[in-house]
């Protein structure tokens, strides 16, 4: 049940539920950015499970320190070097 999940999370992670889930979504987005270079950023956010572009951009920036477009640009430069 919901209460049990929250208690377990509180015991094992400093993150709240939304932050915990968004970290997984951002990891999925990073993989998609690297694999699906022809997809636009908004599509990547949707495929990663974000319902809102605003939440996707904010979460990505908070977790990685970069916005998704910058991450994509830097990744492309590394791959082409």
N, C-alpha and C positions, 0 to 999 in steps of 0.2 A: 504494500500500500504506500501511498504518498508520504506519510509520516515516517515510515521505516526507511525509505530511500533518502529523505532529507537527513535523518539521523546518521545513516551510514556515510553520507557525503560529508557531513560535518566532522565525522571522526577521521576520515581518510584524506580529505582534500580541503585546502583553504578556500576553494572556489564555491560560489553558489551554483545552483543547478543550471541556470542560463549560461553562465560563464563556462562551466564544464562542458556543456553541449556545444557552445559556440567554438570552443577550442578544437573539438573534433571536426566541426564544419569547416573551420579555417584550414585545418590540415588537408581535408578533402579538396578544398578550393585550390590550395597550393599544388597538389598533385594534378588537378585538372588543368591548371594554368600551364604546367610543364608538359602535359600530355596532349592537350587539345589547343594547340597554338592558334587555330583558326576560330576559336570561340571568342565571343566578346565577353567582357568582364561581367556584365549583367547576367548573361546566361550561366556563367560559372557560379555566380552567387545563388541563382535559382537551383542549379544542379547540386549544389552543396547543401541545400536544405534551408536556405534563408528565404523567408517570405517577403522581405523588404530589402531593397537595394541600400537604403540608408543604414539599416542594421548590419548588413553585410560589410559595407565600407567601414563603418565605425568599429565593428568587431575585428576586422582584418587589421586595421591600423593599430588598435589597442594591443592585439596579440603579437603582431610581427614587427610593429614599429614602422611599417611601410604601408602605403595604400596599395590596393591590388594592381593598379596600372604600373606603378613603379616596380613592384615585385616582378611583374611580367616583363617589363623592359630590361631589368637587371638580369633576369633569368635568360632572356634571349641573347643578351650580350655575352654571358658566360658560355652559352651553348655554341655561339658563333666564333668564339675566340680559340 
